[in-house]
Amino acid sequence: MLKKELQIFTFNDLLNHFPFRHIDKTSISTIASINFQTEYVQIVGRLLFVEVVGSGRGKRMVAMVKDKTGELELTWFHGVSYIQKNLIEGTDYLIFGKVSFFNSKAQIVHPEMEVFVPQKAGGKIFLEPVYPTTEKLKSKGINGRSFAKLTHQLFSQLQPTDIPENLSVQLLQKLKLLDRATAYRAAHFPKEEKEYEEAIRRLKFEEFFIAQVRLGLIRLQRHRANKGVVFEKVGNYFNEFYNHHLPFALTNAQKRVLKEIRMDTAKGHQMNRLLQGDVGSGKTIVALLSMLIAADNGFQSCIMAPTEILAQQHFKSITKLLQNTQIKVRLLTGSTKAKERREILHGLVEDSIHFVVGTHALIEEVVQFKNLGLVVVDEQHRFGVAQRAALWKKATIPPHVLVMTATPIPRTLAMTAYGDLDYSVMDELPPGRQSITTVTRNEMKRASVMDFVKSEIAKGRQAYFIYPLIEESEKVNYEDLMQGYEQVKSFFPDHQYNIAMLHGKMPNELKEANMLKFSSGEAHIMVATTVIEVGVDVPNASVMVIESSEKFGLSQLHQLRGRVGRGSEKSYCILITGSKLSNEAKERLQVMCATNDGFKIAEKDLELRGPGDIEGTRQSGALNFKLASIVNDKILLELAKTEADALLNEDMDLNLESNLPIKKFLLSEKGKTGWSKIS
């Protein structure tokens, strides 16, 4: 049952099933002291009676206990017959559990109980571990305290050598860390609180440190094993564009990232770089300049985007920038006509096409290159590992890889989930961009929001209205959007306003036609689902209205907001909400109104959601920490990364005698974790 419920298969699994709290068994409260602020309580009470009430699904067991100060009700909904057999009326029990209130009366549901044995007077504090368990295990009598007995039995049979050290003596001394065997024992059965804190610090550091060393080794292995094409020079294509056609001065962040890419591509090993930047930070221009360096060295480049809309957007902006140069750029998507497709395939093999922009269509086997040197993957989390790998195989020597994401990634997450990549951060917006004013409005204020949108349209601006994908059903989504569309039309009548609509299930021709209407300025308003989240670039749009904004995550709200403020005019984002908001929704919306900084928003998003959602994008076990938290233990993570980098800089093969413990540990763990490389 432990296997099925908690994935505890071995003694090592039990050792790593840590208690979530310790209770001082000598600290006992009275029933009278329980109030609405009490969360967990430990009391000693005599069992007065036990009875089963109700039937079927409503069946439950109720007991009453009393001490000198009052009475308290205990309730069980599961494992009733088993628990009833083991309770004896008239016996004194030590009772621990979470307090809840029913009809203003305190009770404990599914308490942990054992026959009370008085402690000797003047005895030491006894910290007893309480472990996570499940309702099914509780119903079989395996509660949080039962684990204490199991674990105690395990420790009584273990020798210190059974928990071998995996950190060097020098590191233990430098950071004043407990040895591993002591730390494990103290994490379960500490003598005092200070010892417990030291044990947890040691074990959290170990989790971070092992992760950073492992990621560092993957990165070093990639640098050694993956031979890459060499971009020896910056030539005419780059210089001509940079000196005569670049429409604006680069930011310092863009210059820094270009320098990093330039150094990577000249080394002779495959570049594998993650470029993360906020919406509007100018990632596309960095990708384009990198592709021009590839062209200067006789290599072709491709950009793979997750949607046709985004691929077309990249194609349009790149062709516009390169219109007065000799560079040939083509677009290849699922809807490219057969004749044009044949021309593109021929041009790629003949090397008459320098750059190709496309969707998944690029990874089809029929697409072959004469000399592919650089692959740019936009919004990489939308592609699977196998899909990306299919592109690398289109060249004899693997091409350089630049992965771009418009979702700013908190440093702590990048260090753990993306530590096997070299990564660049663009945290600076191009000059001339005004910050977007963001406000929340209750749906009761809809009329005033519509009046504001009308005033912006009267100035010659345009507006987005975004509706959430509430259900997984296409039919319901479409109906939600259509209701929204009709609602917008009721405020903006046909004879005065032109409204376009966009959603994911539209035929491509209609999508393109509606996007063209909006981008050309023919349509005043675009009513859409989150299909416009990335890549849609209409500088004249100055208002973003997001309906039911409480249903969106922070990063998605930030991405949507990034569709406005792309021109020189003042822009606005209006978050319309329902009347009932959860505390978390309120917090999300407050953050959106307080800052336009995507990195601050990403940090908050990580705090609120945890790393799980983003971790899923990596197909990697990097964040399966038992104790450590990249949100709460940032300082420890930074320390672990610094120490891991120092260790690998000195001894990348872990051959020094002092590093043999960690080498031995990593070899013993090989295959147990789901680590994978992005490529």
Buried (B, 14 or more C-beta within 10 A) or exposed (E): EBEEBBEBEEBEEBBBBBBEEBBEBBEBBBBEEBEEEEEEBBBBBBBEEBEEEEEEEEEBBBBBBBBEBBBBBBBBBBBBEEBBEEBEEEEBBBBBBEBEEEEEEBBBBBBBBEEBEEEEEEEEBBBBBBBEBBEEBBBBEBBBBBBBEBBEEBBEEBEEEBBEBBBBEEBBEEBEBBBBBBBBBBBBBBEEEEBBEBBBBBBBBBBBBBBBBBBBBBBBEBBEEBEBBBBEEBBEBBEBBBEEEEEEEBBEBBEBBBEBBBEBBBEEBBBBBBBBBBBBBBBBBBBBBBBBBBBBBBBBBBBBBBBBBBBBBBBBBBBEBBEEBEBBBBBBBEBBEEEEBEBBBEBBEEBEBBBBBBBBBBBBEEBEBBBBBBBBBBBBBBBEBEBBBBBBEBBEBBBBBBBBBBBBBBBBBBBBBBBBBBBBBBBBBBEEBBEBEBBBBEEEEBEEBBEBBBEBBEEEBBBBBBBBBEEEEEEEBBEBBBEBBEBBBEBBEEEEBBBBBBBBEBEEEEBBEBBEBBBEBEBBBBBBBBBBBBBBBBBBBBBBBBBBBBBBEBBBBBBBBBBBBBBEBBBBBBBBBBEEBEEEBEBBBEBBBEBBBBBBBBBBBBBBBBBEEBBEBBBBBBBEBEBBBBBEBBEBBBBBBEBBEEBBEEBBEBEEEBBEBBBBBBEEEEEEBEBBBBB
